[in-house]
Amino acid sequence: MVVGDVSTGTEVAVVGAGPGGYVAAIRAGQLGLDVTLVEKDAYGGTCLNYGCIPSKAMITATDVAHSAGNAEEMGVYADPEVDVGEMVAWKDEVVEQLTGGVEQLCKANGVNLIEGRAEFAGNDKLRVVHGGDGQGSETITYEHCIVATGSKPIEVPGFEFDGEHVLNSRQALAMDDYPESMVVVGAGYIGMEISTVLAKLGVDVTVVEMLDEALVGYEDDLARPVTQHAEELGIDFEFGLAADSWAESGDGIVVTAADEDGETTDFETDKVLVAVGRQPVTDTLNLDAVGLEPNEDGRIETDDQARTDVENVFAIGDVAPGPMLAHKASKEGEVAAEVIAGEPAALDYQAVPAAVFTDPEIATVGLTADAAEAQGFEPAVGKFPFSASGRALTTGEGEGFVRVVADEDSGFILGAQIVGPEASELIAELALAIELGATLEDVAATIHTHPTLAEAVKEASEHALGHAIHTLNR
Ligand SMILES: Cc1cc2nc3c(=O)[nH]c(=O)nc-3n(C[C@H](O)[C@H](O)[C@H](O)COP(=O)(O)OP(=O)(O)OC[C@H]3O[C@@H](n4cnc5c(N)ncnc54)[C@H](O)[C@@H]3O)c2cc1C
């Protein structure tokens, strides 16, 4: 059946149903706005379908197997058998449960869902082309539009993703049969997380990175334990090499990488995963029609209310400036919806946590000591090692530390860095502390459950004050 072009109107049109767009749509619905959410692929976007959730499911599943097989110290002798097909099926079920939940929540909040690809067709109009042959298109007239089209993986020239030999992160996470060997190009957080999964599944992993260290942007004492542990898992790091070309060879491929002098090295492998970063998706939006153009990073510039240069158009998430993180996208979505509803909302990026789900995990929020100093603060720094934490030792993970950075004068907490068990969970307390304007005294005065990893946050704060109990003070 051919469906003709129909025309509808809405107060708020949201383009893209990732953690930016679907959250914006739900919040707008809660605020009583008439809202239409257009998605061309899958509810939940990159995060739920191809990113955060599938990667974390695979990280956990491979970690369960790895931990069970490496617990001799605790008197546990096991040789877990991993059925990768079943593991991947479980991961897919988790994804399905969550994406189904997103759809239901949208509907329950009165969000009108439309499947199709949207592009601007004028100052107050979107044209939505429905997927599939002869499915037609429709025009949506809006009062406000929120662009939440997210990002896609960057391709290295010569390494076009074919899903067979050259994979992106989405394709790597969808594999249900793992190769014997794999080259991973890029030692950023996505490359490092997936390399860890692969290594724990017994894949022979070589990470090729142009720079001379992994996880650039994280302080050395946070990244080092992760690289060291990755090496213990058998991951081979080849720093200072840029992926140059690849060719089929026998049953596998050869990846050629070059150093800065043009000296090349070949790596024989089964497949190559290219994880060198992501770029915003604006090319399909016909931004010209609304008078917008991306900045030099390809992003749509916004102000502290997520508003673009066009009064009634907002941009949120990976397509807008700032860190490409799901929770940052969601917060921007909430703020955009509230601003449209006339609430006095604004964005504050002081306390955006970030986590790397490697083994051990890394998590950060706010300022490092160096950044605090550069901003004119005199930082008071407290650090507590997990080797002194009762709970960390009872989980067999005594590596790493919690570091808290505060302003020496006022005691206000400015930032924190954690490497170690459950860093991604522990950082939330310190994000809250920054958000509330809490001081070292406030965190130190809070009674923390014993024995828990969170006690390390309290002890690090006490350390900055010079009176930690379970470590020597400065
Ligand atoms: C492997 C991997 C792991 C990750 N892990 C984490 C993590 O642990 N924590 C974290 O915070 N972040 C993580 N991220 C990043 C996170 O996924 C993104 O920051 C987040 O998804 C951005 O949300 P968004 O709503 O801006 O965009 P997206 O989630 O990319 O959603 C955009 C949506 O817009 C749709 N769309 C695009 N163009 C159109 C159009 N013209 N019309 C209609 N629909 C359109 C797309 O189909 C997509 O569904 C990870 C990413 C990857 C790839």
Ligand as a Chemical Component Dictionary entry (heavy atoms), coordinates in Angstrom:
data_LIG
# 
_chem_comp.id                   LIG 
_chem_comp.type                 NON-POLYMER 
_chem_comp.pdbx_formal_charge   0 
_chem_comp.three_letter_code    LIG 
# 
loop_
_chem_comp_atom.comp_id 
_chem_comp_atom.atom_id 
_chem_comp_atom.alt_atom_id 
_chem_comp_atom.type_symbol 
_chem_comp_atom.charge 
_chem_comp_atom.model_Cartn_x 
_chem_comp_atom.model_Cartn_y 
_chem_comp_atom.model_Cartn_z 
_chem_comp_atom.pdbx_ordinal 
LIG C1  C1  C 0 30.217 1.064  22.144 1  
LIG C2  C2  C 0 29.715 2.294  22.856 2  
LIG C3  C3  C 0 29.679 2.320  24.233 3  
LIG C4  C4  C 0 29.203 3.428  24.898 4  
LIG N1  N1  N 0 29.182 3.407  26.256 5  
LIG C5  C5  C 0 28.728 4.483  26.930 6  
LIG C6  C6  C 0 28.652 4.465  28.340 7  
LIG O1  O1  O 0 28.998 3.484  28.994 8  
LIG N2  N2  N 0 28.171 5.559  28.982 9  
LIG C7  C7  C 0 27.783 6.681  28.284 10 
LIG O2  O2  O 0 27.364 7.666  28.910 11 
LIG N3  N3  N 0 27.852 6.727  26.947 12 
LIG C8  C8  C 0 28.309 5.660  26.250 13 
LIG N4  N4  N 0 28.342 5.689  24.881 14 
LIG C9  C9  C 0 27.946 6.950  24.202 15 
LIG C10 C10 C 0 26.413 7.047  24.124 16 
LIG O3  O3  O 0 25.921 5.945  23.422 17 
LIG C11 C11 C 0 26.026 8.338  23.435 18 
LIG O4  O4  O 0 26.640 9.431  24.070 19 
LIG C12 C12 C 0 24.526 8.525  23.491 20 
LIG O5  O5  O 0 23.861 7.467  22.841 21 
LIG C13 C13 C 0 24.126 9.853  22.835 22 
LIG O6  O6  O 0 22.750 9.989  22.880 23 
LIG P1  P1  P 0 21.963 10.835 21.771 24 
LIG O7  O7  O 0 20.545 10.790 22.169 25 
LIG O8  O8  O 0 22.622 12.133 21.571 26 
LIG O9  O9  O 0 22.190 10.040 20.403 27 
LIG P2  P2  P 0 21.973 8.541  19.944 28 
LIG O10 O10 O 0 21.898 7.609  21.077 29 
LIG O11 O11 O 0 23.036 8.306  18.917 30 
LIG O12 O12 O 0 20.548 8.553  19.270 31 
LIG C14 C14 C 0 20.291 9.283  18.122 32 
LIG C15 C15 C 0 19.092 8.677  17.437 33 
LIG O13 O13 O 0 18.691 9.538  16.382 34 
LIG C16 C16 C 0 18.255 8.762  15.293 35 
LIG N5  N5  N 0 18.323 9.620  14.094 36 
LIG C17 C17 C 0 19.431 10.146 13.509 37 
LIG N6  N6  N 0 19.095 10.915 12.455 38 
LIG C18 C18 C 0 17.758 10.872 12.382 39 
LIG C19 C19 C 0 16.823 11.490 11.515 40 
LIG N7  N7  N 0 17.214 12.307 10.528 41 
LIG N8  N8  N 0 15.512 11.219 11.698 42 
LIG C20 C20 C 0 15.080 10.393 12.703 43 
LIG N9  N9  N 0 15.927 9.797  13.556 44 
LIG C21 C21 C 0 17.245 10.045 13.407 45 
LIG C22 C22 C 0 19.225 7.591  15.290 46 
LIG O14 O14 O 0 18.688 6.491  14.588 47 
LIG C23 C23 C 0 19.386 7.330  16.785 48 
LIG O15 O15 O 0 18.460 6.372  17.239 49 
LIG C24 C24 C 0 28.772 4.569  24.174 50 
LIG C25 C25 C 0 28.798 4.561  22.770 51 
LIG C26 C26 C 0 29.253 3.435  22.117 52 
LIG C27 C27 C 0 29.269 3.453  20.609 53 
# 
loop_
_chem_comp_bond.comp_id 
_chem_comp_bond.atom_id_1 
_chem_comp_bond.atom_id_2 
_chem_comp_bond.value_order 
_chem_comp_bond.pdbx_ordinal 
LIG C1  C2  SING 1  
LIG C2  C3  SING 2  
LIG C2  C26 DOUB 3  
LIG C3  C4  DOUB 4  
LIG C4  N1  SING 5  
LIG C4  C24 SING 6  
LIG N1  C5  DOUB 7  
LIG C5  C6  SING 8  
LIG C5  C8  SING 9  
LIG C6  O1  DOUB 10 
LIG C6  N2  SING 11 
LIG N2  C7  SING 12 
LIG C7  O2  DOUB 13 
LIG C7  N3  SING 14 
LIG N3  C8  DOUB 15 
LIG C8  N4  SING 16 
LIG N4  C9  SING 17 
LIG N4  C24 SING 18 
LIG C9  C10 SING 19 
LIG C10 O3  SING 20 
LIG C10 C11 SING 21 
LIG C11 O4  SING 22 
LIG C11 C12 SING 23 
LIG C12 O5  SING 24 
LIG C12 C13 SING 25 
LIG C13 O6  SING 26 
LIG O6  P1  SING 27 
LIG P1  O7  DOUB 28 
LIG P1  O8  SING 29 
LIG P1  O9  SING 30 
LIG O9  P2  SING 31 
LIG P2  O10 DOUB 32 
LIG P2  O11 SING 33 
LIG P2  O12 SING 34 
LIG O12 C14 SING 35 
LIG C14 C15 SING 36 
LIG C15 O13 SING 37 
LIG C15 C23 SING 38 
LIG O13 C16 SING 39 
LIG C16 N5  SING 40 
LIG C16 C22 SING 41 
LIG N5  C17 SING 42 
LIG N5  C21 SING 43 
LIG C17 N6  DOUB 44 
LIG N6  C18 SING 45 
LIG C18 C19 SING 46 
LIG C18 C21 DOUB 47 
LIG C19 N7  SING 48 
LIG C19 N8  DOUB 49 
LIG N8  C20 SING 50 
LIG C20 N9  DOUB 51 
LIG N9  C21 SING 52 
LIG C22 O14 SING 53 
LIG C22 C23 SING 54 
LIG C23 O15 SING 55 
LIG C24 C25 DOUB 56 
LIG C25 C26 SING 57 
LIG C26 C27 SING 58 
# 
